């Protein structure tokens, strides 16, 4: 989120984080000036977040959506019927992307034929232990990072991303 938003919403955190306080001051000076710069927003959500704190018009807040080369993602071949539903999560920051919640959901659905495939190079140890403690270690597979995640998307029946904050998710 915006640095100033963090300061306004969490003043105590700003007191203990001088870097955040400094960035918020610079942001306030730039965006609160009579001649503010353009802010490239990666989504309507980001644009709304900026407008929440600064009265900038649309000309100062152009949206630059991330482009996806759809030709790289062909439709998956028709798969034969299979016994389990394969849920997929692709993430590099497991905590922020909600992996703990995804694992808890698999545990809640323990009577369903559901497995979770986790693609990402973050530390899997705490999440492996959590899956084991919930009795579902055999239903959560950590494959590590992938230079080309397309095969995992093709094999998935459903994509999950219970993210805590993600204004412009590339994996979606």
DSSP file (Angstrom, degrees, kcal/mol; ACC not computed):
  #  RESIDUE AA STRUCTURE BP1 BP2  ACC     N-H-->O    O-->H-N    N-H-->O    O-->H-N    TCO  KAPPA ALPHA  PHI   PSI    X-CA   Y-CA   Z-CA
    1    1 A X              0   0    0      0, 0.0     2,-0.1     0, 0.0    45,-0.0   0.000 360.0 360.0 360.0-179.1    0.0    0.0    0.0
    2    2 A X     >  -     0   0    0      1,-0.1     4,-1.7    44,-0.1     5,-0.1  -0.440 360.0-130.2 -70.6 142.1    0.9    3.6    0.0
    3    3 A X  H  > S+     0   0    0      1,-0.2     4,-1.8     2,-0.2    21,-0.2   0.899 109.1  52.4 -60.9 -41.3    3.5    4.7    2.6
    4    4 A X  H  > S+     0   0    0      1,-0.2     4,-2.9     2,-0.2    -1,-0.2   0.869 104.4  56.8 -65.2 -34.7    1.3    7.5    3.8
    5    5 A X  H  > S+     0   0    0      1,-0.2     4,-2.5     2,-0.2     5,-0.3   0.907 105.8  50.8 -61.2 -40.6   -1.6    5.1    4.3
    6    6 A X  H  X S+     0   0    0     -4,-1.7     4,-1.9     1,-0.2    -1,-0.2   0.894 112.2  46.6 -64.0 -39.0    0.6    3.0    6.6
    7    7 A X  H  < S+     0   0    0     -4,-1.8    -2,-0.2     2,-0.2    -1,-0.2   0.924 114.7  45.7 -70.1 -43.4    1.5    6.1    8.6
    8    8 A X  H  < S+     0   0    0     -4,-2.9     3,-0.4     1,-0.2    -2,-0.2   0.874 120.9  38.4 -68.0 -36.3   -2.1    7.4    8.8
    9    9 A X  H  < S+     0   0    0     -4,-2.5    -1,-0.2     1,-0.2    -2,-0.2   0.729 129.2  29.4 -88.1 -22.6   -3.6    4.0    9.7
   10   10 A X     X  +     0   0    0     -4,-1.9     4,-1.6    -5,-0.3     3,-0.4  -0.565  63.5 165.6-136.3  70.5   -0.7    2.8   12.0
   11   11 A X  H  > S+     0   0    0     -3,-0.4     4,-1.6     1,-0.2    -1,-0.1   0.840  78.0  55.4 -60.6 -33.7    0.9    5.8   13.6
   12   12 A X  H  > S+     0   0    0      1,-0.2     4,-1.3     2,-0.2    -1,-0.2   0.905 104.9  53.0 -65.2 -39.9    2.7    3.7   16.2
   13   13 A X  H  > S+     0   0    0     -3,-0.4     4,-0.6     1,-0.2     3,-0.3   0.891 106.7  53.5 -61.3 -38.1    4.3    1.6   13.5
   14   14 A X  H >< S+     0   0    0     -4,-1.6     3,-0.7     1,-0.2     7,-0.4   0.861 102.8  57.3 -66.0 -34.9    5.6    4.8   11.9
   15   15 A X  H 3< S+     0   0    0     -4,-1.6    -1,-0.2     1,-0.2    -2,-0.2   0.856 112.9  40.5 -63.0 -33.1    7.2    5.9   15.1
   16   16 A X  H 3< S+     0   0    0     -4,-1.3     2,-0.4    -3,-0.3    -1,-0.2   0.431 110.9  60.6 -96.5   0.3    9.2    2.7   15.2
   17   17 A X    <X  +     0   0    0     -3,-0.7     4,-2.1    -4,-0.6     3,-0.2  -0.767  57.5 178.3-129.0  87.2   10.0    2.6   11.5
   18   18 A X  H  > S+     0   0    0     -2,-0.4     4,-2.5     1,-0.2     5,-0.2   0.826  81.4  57.1 -60.9 -32.7   12.0    5.7   10.5
   19   19 A X  H  > S+     0   0    0      2,-0.2     4,-2.6     1,-0.2    -1,-0.2   0.938 108.3  46.1 -64.2 -45.2   12.3    4.6    6.9
   20   20 A X  H  > S+     0   0    0     -3,-0.2     4,-2.3     1,-0.2    -2,-0.2   0.903 112.5  51.2 -62.9 -40.6    8.5    4.3    6.5
   21   21 A X  H  X S+     0   0    0     -4,-2.1     4,-1.7    -7,-0.4    -1,-0.2   0.901 111.4  47.7 -63.3 -41.0    8.1    7.7    8.1
   22   22 A X  H  X S+     0   0    0     -4,-2.5     4,-2.1     2,-0.2    -2,-0.2   0.920 111.7  49.3 -66.3 -44.2   10.6    9.2    5.7
   23   23 A X  H  X S+     0   0    0     -4,-2.6     4,-2.6     1,-0.2    -2,-0.2   0.881 109.8  52.4 -63.4 -37.9    9.0    7.7    2.7
   24   24 A X  H  X S+     0   0    0     -4,-2.3     4,-2.6   -21,-0.2    -1,-0.2   0.883 108.3  50.8 -65.3 -37.8    5.6    8.9    3.8
   25   25 A X  H  X S+     0   0    0     -4,-1.7     4,-2.3     2,-0.2    -2,-0.2   0.908 111.6  46.9 -66.7 -41.2    7.0   12.5    4.1
   26   26 A X  H  X S+     0   0    0     -4,-2.1     4,-2.6     2,-0.2     5,-0.2   0.927 113.1  49.6 -65.4 -44.7    8.4   12.3    0.6
   27   27 A X  H  X S+     0   0    0     -4,-2.6     4,-3.0     1,-0.2     5,-0.4   0.927 111.0  49.3 -59.4 -46.2    5.2   11.0   -0.7
   28   28 A X  H  X S+     0   0    0     -4,-2.6     4,-1.7     1,-0.2    -1,-0.2   0.909 111.7  49.2 -59.8 -43.7    3.2   13.7    1.0
   29   29 A X  H  < S+     0   0    0     -4,-2.3     4,-0.2    -5,-0.2    -2,-0.2   0.918 118.0  39.2 -63.5 -44.7    5.5   16.4   -0.3
   30   30 A X  H >< S+     0   0    0     -4,-2.6     3,-0.9     1,-0.2    -2,-0.2   0.961 123.7  35.6 -71.6 -53.2    5.3   15.1   -3.9
   31   31 A X  H 3< S+     0   0    0     -4,-3.0     5,-0.2     1,-0.2    -3,-0.2   0.700 117.1  52.7 -81.0 -18.4    1.6   14.1   -4.2
   32   32 A X  T 3< S+     0   0    0     -4,-1.7    -1,-0.2    -5,-0.4    -2,-0.2   0.407  89.3 105.6 -93.8   2.7    0.3   16.9   -2.0
   33   33 A X  S X  S-     0   0    0     -3,-0.9     3,-0.6    -4,-0.2    -3,-0.1  -0.234  84.5-111.1 -78.9 170.1    2.1   19.6   -4.0
   34   34 A X  T 3  S+     0   0    0      1,-0.3     2,-0.2    -2,-0.0    -1,-0.1   0.671 117.3  38.8 -74.7 -16.3    0.4   22.0   -6.5
   35   35 A X  T 3  S-     0   0    0     -5,-0.1    -1,-0.3     0, 0.0    -3,-0.1  -0.576  85.1-176.8-131.0  70.0    2.2   20.2   -9.4
   36   36 A X    <   -     0   0    0     -3,-0.6    -5,-0.2    -5,-0.2    -6,-0.1  -0.288  24.8-114.8 -71.0 153.7    2.1   16.5   -8.5
   37   37 A X        -     0   0    0     -7,-0.2     2,-0.3     1,-0.1    -1,-0.1  -0.291  37.2 -91.4 -75.6 168.4    3.8   13.9  -10.7
   38   38 A X        -     0   0    0     23,-0.1     2,-0.6    -2,-0.0    23,-0.2  -0.604  36.1-148.0 -76.1 143.6    1.9   11.2  -12.5
   39   39 A X        -     0   0    0     21,-3.0     2,-0.6    -2,-0.3    11,-0.0  -0.960   7.8-140.5-116.2 113.9    1.5    8.0  -10.6
   40   40 A X        -     0   0    0     -2,-0.6     2,-0.4    21,-0.1    23,-0.2  -0.643  21.6-160.7 -75.2 118.6    1.5    4.9  -12.7
   41   41 A X  B     -a   63   0A   0     21,-2.6    23,-3.1    -2,-0.6     3,-0.1  -0.839  16.6-153.7-103.4 136.6   -1.1    2.6  -11.1
   42   42 A X  S    S+     0   0    0     -2,-0.4    24,-0.4    21,-0.2     2,-0.3   0.484  76.9   3.2 -88.7  -2.2   -1.1   -1.1  -11.8
   43   43 A X  S  > S-     0   0    0     22,-0.1     4,-2.1     1,-0.1     5,-0.1  -0.980  76.8 -99.0-167.0 168.4   -4.9   -1.5  -11.2
   44   44 A X  H  > S+     0   0    0     -2,-0.3     4,-2.7     1,-0.2     5,-0.2   0.848 121.7  59.3 -62.6 -34.1   -8.1    0.3  -10.3
   45   45 A X  H  > S+     0   0    0    122,-0.3     4,-2.1     2,-0.2    -1,-0.2   0.931 106.1  45.3 -60.8 -47.1   -7.5   -0.8   -6.7
   46   46 A X  H  > S+     0   0    0    121,-0.3     4,-2.1     2,-0.2    -1,-0.2   0.920 112.1  52.5 -63.5 -42.8   -4.1    1.0   -6.6
   47   47 A X  H  X S+     0   0    0     -4,-2.1     4,-2.5     1,-0.2    -2,-0.2   0.923 109.8  48.7 -58.7 -45.3   -5.6    4.1   -8.2
   48   48 A X  H  X S+     0   0    0     -4,-2.7     4,-1.3     1,-0.2    -1,-0.2   0.859 108.2  54.8 -62.7 -36.2   -8.4    4.1   -5.5
   49   49 A X  H  X S+     0   0    0     -4,-2.1     4,-0.6     2,-0.2    -1,-0.2   0.896 110.3  45.5 -64.6 -40.2   -5.8    3.7   -2.8
   50   50 A X  H >X S+     0   0    0     -4,-2.1     4,-2.0     1,-0.2     3,-1.4   0.933 111.9  51.5 -67.2 -45.6   -3.9    6.8   -4.0
   51   51 A X  H 3< S+     0   0    0     -4,-2.5    -1,-0.2     1,-0.3    -2,-0.2   0.735  96.9  69.5 -66.4 -21.3   -7.2    8.8   -4.4
   52   52 A X  H 3< S+     0   0    0     -4,-1.3    -1,-0.3    -5,-0.2    -2,-0.2   0.830 116.7  22.3 -62.3 -31.2   -8.1    7.9   -0.8
   53   53 A X  H << S+     0   0    0     -3,-1.4     2,-0.4    -4,-0.6    -2,-0.2   0.605 125.8  45.4-112.9 -17.4   -5.3   10.1    0.4
   54   54 A X  S  < S-     0   0    0     -4,-2.0     2,-2.1    -5,-0.1    -1,-0.2  -0.994  71.4-132.4-134.7 134.3   -4.7   12.6   -2.4
   55   55 A X        +     0   0    0     -2,-0.4     2,-0.4    -3,-0.1    -4,-0.1  -0.397  50.6 154.4 -81.5  64.5   -7.1   14.5   -4.6
   56   56 A X        -     0   0    0     -2,-2.1    -2,-0.1    -6,-0.1     2,-0.1  -0.741  36.9-132.2 -95.7 140.4   -5.5   13.6   -7.9
   57   57 A X    >   -     0   0    0     -2,-0.4     3,-1.4     1,-0.1     4,-0.5  -0.312  32.6 -95.6 -83.9 172.4   -7.5   13.6  -11.1
   58   58 A X  G >  S+     0   0    0      1,-0.3     3,-1.2     2,-0.2    -1,-0.1   0.811 121.4  64.1 -59.1 -32.1   -7.5   10.8  -13.7
   59   59 A X  G 3  S+     0   0    0      1,-0.3     3,-0.3     2,-0.1    -1,-0.3   0.803 105.3  45.9 -63.3 -27.8   -4.8   12.6  -15.7
   60   60 A X  G <  S+     0   0    0     -3,-1.4   -21,-3.0     1,-0.2    -1,-0.3   0.486 112.8  52.9 -90.6  -3.8   -2.4   12.1  -12.8
   61   61 A X    <   +     0   0    0     -3,-1.2    -1,-0.2    -4,-0.5   -21,-0.1  -0.438  69.6 173.9-131.1  60.2   -3.3    8.5  -12.2
   62   62 A X        -     0   0    0     -3,-0.3   -21,-2.6     1,-0.1     2,-0.5  -0.379  28.9-128.5 -66.9 147.5   -3.0    6.5  -15.5
   63   63 A X  B     -a   41   0A   0    -23,-0.2     2,-0.6   -21,-0.1   -21,-0.2  -0.859  19.1-169.7-101.0 128.7   -3.5    2.8  -15.2
   64   64 A X        -     0   0    0    -23,-3.1     2,-0.1    -2,-0.5     3,-0.1  -0.853  15.3-158.0-117.1  91.1   -0.8    0.6  -16.7
   65   65 A X        -     0   0    0     -2,-0.6     2,-0.3     1,-0.1   -22,-0.1  -0.392  24.7-106.6 -71.2 146.3   -2.2   -2.9  -16.6
   66   66 A X        -     0   0    0    -24,-0.4     2,-0.3    -2,-0.1    -1,-0.1  -0.563  36.6-132.4 -70.2 133.0    0.2   -5.9  -16.7
   67   67 A X        -     0   0    0     -2,-0.3     2,-0.5    -3,-0.1    -1,-0.1  -0.667  16.8-160.4 -89.9 143.3    0.1   -7.5  -20.1
   68   68 A X        -     0   0    0     -2,-0.3     2,-1.4     3,-0.0     3,-0.1  -0.990  18.9-133.9-123.5 129.4   -0.3  -11.2  -20.5
   69   69 A X    >   -     0   0    0     -2,-0.5     3,-2.0     1,-0.2     4,-0.3  -0.682  22.3-171.1 -81.4  93.8    0.7  -13.0  -23.7
   70   70 A X  G >  S+     0   0    0     -2,-1.4     3,-1.6     1,-0.3    -1,-0.2   0.725  77.0  72.1 -63.1 -21.9   -2.4  -15.2  -23.9
   71   71 A X  G 3  S+     0   0    0      1,-0.3    -1,-0.3    -3,-0.1     3,-0.2   0.737  90.6  61.0 -66.6 -19.0   -0.9  -17.2  -26.8
   72   72 A X  G <  S+     0   0    0     -3,-2.0     2,-0.6     1,-0.2    -1,-0.3   0.620  98.7  61.9 -79.0 -12.3    1.5  -18.8  -24.2
   73   73 A X  S <  S-     0   0    0     -3,-1.6    -1,-0.2    -4,-0.3     2,-0.1  -0.749  71.1-179.9-119.5  83.6   -1.5  -20.2  -22.3
   74   74 A X        -     0   0    0     -2,-0.6     3,-0.1    -3,-0.2    -3,-0.0  -0.395  42.5 -85.1 -77.6 160.2   -3.3  -22.7  -24.5
   75   75 A X        -     0   0    0      1,-0.1    -1,-0.1    -2,-0.1     3,-0.1  -0.363  52.9-104.1 -62.3 142.0   -6.4  -24.5  -23.2
   76   76 A X        -     0   0    0      1,-0.1    -1,-0.1    77,-0.1     3,-0.1  -0.376  39.2-103.0 -67.8 147.5   -5.5  -27.6  -21.3
   77   77 A X        -     0   0    0      1,-0.1     2,-0.4    -3,-0.1    -1,-0.1  -0.321  49.0 -86.2 -64.8 154.5   -6.1  -30.9  -23.1
   78   78 A X        -     0   0    0     -3,-0.1     2,-0.3     1,-0.1    -1,-0.1  -0.478  51.7-147.8 -63.8 119.9   -9.2  -32.8  -22.1
   79   79 A X        -     0   0    0     -2,-0.4     3,-0.1    -3,-0.1    -1,-0.1  -0.655  14.9-110.7 -92.3 146.9   -8.0  -34.8  -19.1
   80   80 A X        -     0   0    0     -2,-0.3    -1,-0.1     1,-0.1     0, 0.0  -0.353  53.8 -77.9 -66.4 157.3   -9.4  -38.2  -18.3
   81   81 A X        -     0   0    0      2,-0.0     2,-0.3     1,-0.0    -1,-0.1  -0.254  56.9-165.8 -54.3 142.7  -11.6  -38.4  -15.2
   82   82 A X        -     0   0    0     -3,-0.1    -1,-0.0     1,-0.1    -3,-0.0  -0.920  27.2-124.8-134.8 161.3   -9.4  -38.4  -12.1
   83   83 A X  S    S+     0   0    0     -2,-0.3     2,-0.3     2,-0.0    30,-0.1   0.755  87.0  50.7 -79.5 -26.4  -10.1  -39.2   -8.4
   84   84 A X  S    S-     0   0    0     28,-0.0     2,-0.5    30,-0.0    30,-0.2  -0.858  74.1-126.9-119.4 149.8   -8.8  -35.9   -6.8
   85   85 A X  E     -b  114   0B   0     28,-3.8    30,-2.7    -2,-0.3     2,-0.8  -0.821  27.6-144.8 -88.0 126.5   -9.4  -32.3   -7.4
   86   86 A X  E     -b  115   0B   0     -2,-0.5    71,-2.9    69,-0.2    72,-1.7  -0.839  14.1-167.3 -99.3 109.0   -6.1  -30.5   -7.8
   87   87 A X  E     -bc 116 158B   0     28,-3.1    30,-3.1    -2,-0.8     2,-0.4  -0.752   9.2-155.0 -91.8 142.4   -6.0  -27.1   -6.3
   88   88 A X  E     -bc 117 159B   0     70,-2.2    72,-3.2    -2,-0.3     2,-0.4  -0.954  16.0-177.3-123.4 136.6   -3.0  -24.9   -7.2
   89   89 A X  E     -b  118   0B   0     28,-2.3    30,-2.8    -2,-0.4     2,-0.5  -0.998   5.9-168.7-128.1 130.7   -1.4  -22.0   -5.5
   90   90 A X  E     +b  119   0B   0     -2,-0.4     2,-0.3    70,-0.3    30,-0.2  -0.979  29.0 138.1-118.8 118.9    1.5  -20.1   -7.1
   91   91 A X        -     0   0    0     28,-2.6    31,-0.5    -2,-0.5     3,-0.2  -0.996  44.9-161.6-159.9 151.8    3.3  -17.7   -4.8
   92   92 A X  S    S+     0   0    0     -2,-0.3     2,-0.6     1,-0.2    -1,-0.1   0.624  94.9  50.6-106.6 -23.5    6.7  -16.4   -3.7
   93   93 A X     >  -     0   0    0      1,-0.2     4,-2.4    29,-0.1    -1,-0.2  -0.819  69.8-175.2-116.4  87.8    5.6  -14.9   -0.4
   94   94 A X  T  4>S+     0   0    0     -2,-0.6     5,-2.4     1,-0.2     4,-0.5   0.841  78.8  50.5 -58.3 -39.1    3.7  -17.7    1.2
   95   95 A X  T >45S+     0   0    0      1,-0.2     3,-1.2     2,-0.2    -1,-0.2   0.967 114.9  41.0 -65.1 -51.5    2.6  -15.7    4.3
   96   96 A X  T 345S+     0   0    0      1,-0.3    68,-3.3     2,-0.1    69,-0.7   0.831 112.3  56.1 -67.0 -31.9    1.2  -12.8    2.4
   97   97 A X  T 3<5S-     0   0    0     -4,-2.4    -1,-0.3    66,-0.3    65,-0.2   0.493 114.9-114.4 -82.5  -2.1   -0.4  -15.0   -0.3
   98   98 A X  T <>5 +     0   0    0     -3,-1.2     4,-2.0    -4,-0.5     3,-0.3   0.778  60.4 151.9  83.3  27.8   -2.4  -16.9    2.3
   99   99 A X  H  ><S+     0   0    0     -5,-2.4     4,-2.6     1,-0.2     5,-0.2   0.887  73.6  57.2 -59.8 -38.3   -0.8  -20.4    2.0
  100  100 A X  H  > S+     0   0    0     -6,-0.4     4,-2.2     1,-0.2    -1,-0.2   0.900 107.9  48.1 -59.0 -39.7   -1.7  -21.1    5.7
  101  101 A X  H  > S+     0   0    0     -3,-0.3     4,-2.2     2,-0.2    -1,-0.2   0.886 109.8  51.8 -67.8 -38.6   -5.3  -20.4    4.9
  102  102 A X  H  X S+     0   0    0     -4,-2.0     4,-1.9     2,-0.2    -2,-0.2   0.913 111.0  47.9 -64.0 -41.8   -5.2  -22.6    1.8
  103  103 A X  H  X S+     0   0    0     -4,-2.6     4,-2.1     1,-0.2    -2,-0.2   0.911 110.6  51.6 -65.0 -42.0   -3.8  -25.5    3.9
  104  104 A X  H  X S+     0   0    0     -4,-2.2     4,-2.3    -5,-0.2    -1,-0.2   0.879 107.9  53.1 -61.5 -37.5   -6.4  -24.9    6.6
  105  105 A X  H  X S+     0   0    0     -4,-2.2     4,-1.7     2,-0.2    -1,-0.2   0.901 107.0  50.9 -65.5 -40.7   -9.1  -25.1    3.9
  106  106 A X  H  < S+     0   0    0     -4,-1.9     6,-0.2     1,-0.2    -1,-0.2   0.910 111.0  49.5 -61.9 -41.0   -7.7  -28.5    2.7
  107  107 A X  H >< S+     0   0    0     -4,-2.1     3,-1.3     1,-0.2    -2,-0.2   0.893 108.4  52.7 -64.9 -39.2   -7.9  -29.7    6.2
  108  108 A X  H 3< S+     0   0    0     -4,-2.3     3,-0.3     1,-0.3    -1,-0.2   0.837 111.6  47.2 -63.2 -32.1  -11.5  -28.5    6.6
  109  109 A X  T >< S+     0   0    0     -4,-1.7     3,-2.7     1,-0.2    -1,-0.3  -0.068  71.7 134.1 -99.2  32.2  -12.3  -30.4    3.5
  110  110 A X  T <   +     0   0    0     -3,-1.3    -1,-0.2     1,-0.3    -2,-0.1   0.730  68.3  57.9 -59.5 -22.3  -10.6  -33.6    4.6
  111  111 A X  T 3  S+     0   0    0     -3,-0.3    -1,-0.3    -4,-0.1     2,-0.3   0.509  95.6  82.0 -84.2  -3.4  -13.6  -35.7    3.5
  112  112 A X  S <  S-     0   0    0     -3,-2.7     2,-2.2    -6,-0.2    -3,-0.0  -0.721  92.9-110.9-100.8 151.1  -13.3  -34.4    0.0
  113  113 A X        +     0   0    0     -2,-0.3   -28,-3.8   -30,-0.1     2,-0.4  -0.499  68.7 140.7 -79.4  76.2  -10.9  -35.7   -2.7
  114  114 A X  E     +b   85   0B   0     -2,-2.2     2,-0.3    -5,-0.3   -28,-0.2  -0.958  28.4 178.8-126.7 135.3   -8.8  -32.6   -2.7
  115  115 A X  E     -b   86   0B   0    -30,-2.7   -28,-3.1    -2,-0.4     2,-0.5  -0.943  18.2-140.4-129.9 156.8   -5.1  -32.0   -2.9
  116  116 A X  E     -bd  87 140B   0     23,-3.1    25,-3.0    -2,-0.3     2,-0.5  -0.971   7.0-160.8-121.2 126.8   -3.1  -28.8   -3.0
  117  117 A X  E     -bd  88 141B   0    -30,-3.1   -28,-2.3    -2,-0.5     2,-0.6  -0.933   9.8-158.9-105.5 128.1    0.0  -28.2   -5.2
  118  118 A X  E     -bd  89 142B   0     23,-3.3    25,-2.6    -2,-0.5    26,-0.6  -0.933   7.3-172.5-112.7 117.3    2.2  -25.3   -4.0
  119  119 A X  E     +bd  90 144B   0    -30,-2.8   -28,-2.6    -2,-0.6     2,-0.2  -0.946  39.8  90.7-109.9 123.7    4.5  -23.7   -6.6
  120  120 A X        -     0   0    0     24,-1.7    24,-0.3    -2,-0.5   -28,-0.2  -0.749  68.1-119.5 159.8 153.9    7.0  -21.2   -5.2
  121  121 A X        +     0   0    0     23,-0.2   -29,-0.1    -2,-0.2    24,-0.1   0.264  69.5 117.7-100.7  12.3   10.5  -20.9   -3.8
  122  122 A X  S    S-     0   0    0    -31,-0.5     2,-0.5     1,-0.1   -29,-0.1  -0.226  85.0 -71.7 -69.1 169.4    9.6  -19.5   -0.4
  123  123 A X        -     0   0    0      1,-0.2     4,-0.3    21,-0.0     3,-0.2  -0.510  46.8-173.8 -68.7 115.3   10.5  -21.5    2.7
  124  124 A X    >>  +     0   0    0     -2,-0.5     4,-2.8     1,-0.2     3,-0.7   0.670  59.4  93.5 -84.5 -17.9    8.2  -24.5    2.8
  125  125 A X  H 3> S+     0   0    0      1,-0.3     4,-2.4     2,-0.2     5,-0.2   0.870  86.3  43.4 -47.1 -56.8    9.3  -25.9    6.2
  126  126 A X  H 3> S+     0   0    0      1,-0.2     4,-1.7    -3,-0.2    -1,-0.3   0.839 117.3  47.9 -62.0 -31.0    6.7  -24.1    8.4
  127  127 A X  H <> S+     0   0    0     -3,-0.7     4,-2.3    -4,-0.3    -1,-0.2   0.830 109.1  52.2 -80.2 -33.2    3.9  -24.9    6.0
  128  128 A X  H  X S+     0   0    0     -4,-2.8     4,-2.5     2,-0.2    -2,-0.2   0.927 111.4  48.4 -62.6 -44.7    4.9  -28.6    5.6
  129  129 A X  H  X S+     0   0    0     -4,-2.4     4,-2.7    -5,-0.3    -2,-0.2   0.891 110.3  51.4 -63.6 -38.9    4.8  -28.8    9.4
  130  130 A X  H  X S+     0   0    0     -4,-1.7     4,-1.5     2,-0.2    -1,-0.2   0.927 110.5  48.0 -64.1 -44.5    1.4  -27.2    9.5
  131  131 A X  H  <>S+     0   0    0     -4,-2.3     5,-2.8     1,-0.2     6,-0.5   0.911 113.1  49.0 -61.5 -41.9    0.0  -29.6    7.0
  132  132 A X  H ><5S+     0   0    0     -4,-2.5     3,-1.4     4,-0.2    -2,-0.2   0.910 108.4  52.7 -64.2 -42.2    1.5  -32.5    8.9
  133  133 A X  H 3<5S+     0   0    0     -4,-2.7    -1,-0.2     1,-0.3    -2,-0.2   0.786 109.8  49.6 -66.0 -25.4    0.1  -31.2   12.2
  134  134 A X  T 3<5S-     0   0    0     -4,-1.5    -1,-0.3    -5,-0.2    -2,-0.2   0.433 117.6-114.7 -90.7  -0.5   -3.4  -31.1   10.5
  135  135 A X  T < 5S+     0   0    0     -3,-1.4    -3,-0.2    -4,-0.3    -2,-0.1   0.747  91.3 101.4  77.5  24.3   -3.0  -34.7    9.2
  136  136 A X    > < +     0   0    0     -5,-2.8     3,-2.3    -6,-0.2     4,-0.5   0.091  29.8 123.1-127.0  24.0   -2.9  -33.7    5.6
  137  137 A X  G >  S+     0   0    0     -6,-0.5     3,-0.8     1,-0.3    -5,-0.1   0.832  76.9  55.7 -55.8 -33.1    0.8  -33.8    4.7
  138  138 A X  G 3  S+     0   0    0      1,-0.2    -1,-0.3    -7,-0.1    -2,-0.1   0.567 105.7  52.5 -77.3  -7.4    0.1  -36.4    2.0
  139  139 A X  G <  S+     0   0    0     -3,-2.3   -23,-3.1     1,-0.1     2,-0.5   0.407  98.1  70.1-108.0   0.1   -2.4  -33.9    0.3
  140  140 A X  E <   -d  116   0B   0     -3,-0.8     2,-0.5    -4,-0.5   -23,-0.2  -0.976  63.6-169.7-122.1 118.9   -0.1  -30.9    0.1
  141  141 A X  E     -d  117   0B   0    -25,-3.0   -23,-3.3    -2,-0.5     2,-0.6  -0.933   8.5-159.2-113.5 125.6    2.7  -31.1   -2.4
  142  142 A X  E     +d  118   0B   0     -2,-0.5   -23,-0.2   -25,-0.2   -25,-0.1  -0.911  13.7 174.3-102.2 117.8    5.5  -28.4   -2.5
  143  143 A X  E     -     0   0B   0    -25,-2.6   -24,-0.2    -2,-0.6    -1,-0.1   0.503  34.7-135.0-102.8  -4.8    7.2  -28.4   -5.9
  144  144 A X  E     -d  119   0B   0    -26,-0.6   -24,-1.7   -24,-0.3    -1,-0.3  -0.345  51.7 -20.1  82.0-168.2    9.5  -25.4   -5.3
  145  145 A X        -     0   0    0    -26,-0.2     2,-0.4   -25,-0.1     3,-0.1  -0.347  59.3-158.4 -73.3 156.0   10.0  -22.6   -7.8
  146  146 A X        -     0   0    0      1,-0.1     3,-0.3    -2,-0.1   -25,-0.1  -0.977  18.9-157.6-139.8 124.0    9.3  -23.1  -11.5
  147  147 A X  S    S+     0   0    0     -2,-0.4     2,-0.5     1,-0.3    -1,-0.1   0.846  99.8  30.9 -64.9 -32.4   10.7  -21.1  -14.3
  148  148 A X    >   +     0   0    0      1,-0.1     3,-0.5    -3,-0.1    -1,-0.3  -0.883  66.9 176.3-128.2  99.4    7.6  -22.1  -16.4
  149  149 A X  T >>  +     0   0    0     -2,-0.5     4,-1.7    -3,-0.3     3,-1.1   0.518  54.9 100.9 -81.2  -2.8    4.5  -22.7  -14.2
  150  150 A X  H 3> S+     0   0    0      1,-0.3     4,-2.5     2,-0.2    -1,-0.2   0.852  75.5  56.3 -54.9 -40.4    2.2  -23.4  -17.2
  151  151 A X  H <> S+     0   0    0     -3,-0.5     4,-1.7     1,-0.2    -1,-0.3   0.869 107.2  50.8 -60.8 -32.5    2.3  -27.2  -16.7
  152  152 A X  H <> S+     0   0    0     -3,-1.1     4,-1.0    -4,-0.2    -1,-0.2   0.885 109.5  49.9 -71.3 -37.9    1.0  -26.7  -13.1
  153  153 A X  H >< S+     0   0    0     -4,-1.7     3,-0.5     1,-0.2    -2,-0.2   0.917 109.7  52.3 -62.9 -42.2   -1.8  -24.5  -14.3
  154  154 A X  H 3< S+     0   0    0     -4,-2.5    -2,-0.2     1,-0.2    -1,-0.2   0.874 111.2  46.2 -62.4 -37.5   -2.7  -27.1  -17.0
  155  155 A X  H 3< S+     0   0    0     -4,-1.7    -1,-0.2    -5,-0.2   -69,-0.2   0.637  95.0  98.2 -80.9 -14.5   -2.9  -29.9  -14.3
  156  156 A X    <<  -     0   0    0     -4,-1.0   -69,-0.2    -3,-0.5     3,-0.1  -0.475  52.2-166.3 -78.9 144.3   -4.9  -27.8  -11.9
  157  157 A X  S    S+     0   0    0    -71,-2.9     2,-0.3     1,-0.3   -70,-0.2   0.715  82.0  12.7 -91.1 -29.2   -8.7  -28.1  -11.6
  158  158 A X  E     -c   87   0B   0    -72,-1.7   -70,-2.2     2,-0.0     2,-0.4  -0.996  68.0-139.2-149.5 143.4   -8.9  -24.9   -9.5
  159  159 A X  E     -c   88   0B   0     -2,-0.3     2,-0.4   -72,-0.2   -70,-0.2  -0.887  20.9-167.2-104.0 133.9   -6.6  -22.0   -8.7
  160  160 A X        +     0   0    0    -72,-3.2   -70,-0.3    -2,-0.4     2,-0.1  -0.954  18.9 164.2-122.7 141.9   -6.6  -20.6   -5.2
  161  161 A X        +     0   0    0     -2,-0.4     2,-2.0   -72,-0.1   -63,-0.1  -0.527   5.5 177.1-153.6  79.5   -5.0  -17.4   -3.9
  162  162 A X        +     0   0    0    -65,-0.2   -61,-0.2   -64,-0.2   -60,-0.1  -0.258  28.2 176.5 -80.6  53.7   -6.3  -16.4   -0.5
  163  163 A X        -     0   0    0     -2,-2.0   -66,-0.3     1,-0.1     3,-0.2  -0.197  35.5-149.2 -66.1 147.0   -4.0  -13.4   -0.5
  164  164 A X  S    S+     0   0    0    -68,-3.3     2,-0.3     1,-0.3   -67,-0.1   0.775  87.7   0.1 -83.5 -29.7   -3.9  -10.8    2.3
  165  165 A X        +     0   0    0    -69,-0.7    -1,-0.3  -164,-0.0     2,-0.1  -0.860  68.9 144.2-162.0 124.2   -2.9   -8.0   -0.1
  166  166 A X    >   +     0   0    0     -2,-0.3     3,-0.6    -3,-0.2    -3,-0.1  -0.482  13.8 178.7-163.2  81.6   -2.2   -8.2   -3.8
  167  167 A X  T 3  S+     0   0    0      1,-0.3  -121,-0.3    -2,-0.1  -122,-0.3   0.704  85.9  16.9 -67.6 -18.5   -3.2   -5.2   -5.8
  168  168 A X  T 3  S-     0   0    0   -123,-0.1     2,-0.4  -125,-0.1    -1,-0.3  -0.515  79.1-163.1-153.9  78.4   -2.0   -6.6   -9.1
  169  169 A X    <   -     0   0    0     -3,-0.6    -3,-0.1     1,-0.2    -2,-0.0  -0.485   9.8-167.9 -73.8 122.8   -1.5  -10.3   -9.0
  170  170 A X  S    S+     0   0    0     -2,-0.4    -1,-0.2     1,-0.2     0, 0.0   0.833  85.5  60.7 -75.2 -33.3    0.6  -11.6  -11.9
  171  171 A X              0   0    0      1,-0.3    -1,-0.2   -81,-0.1    -2,-0.1   0.822 360.0 360.0 -68.4 -28.7   -0.2  -15.3  -11.1
  172  172 A X              0   0    0    -82,-0.0    -1,-0.3   -11,-0.0    -2,-0.1   0.515 360.0 360.0 -68.8 360.0   -3.9  -14.6  -11.7
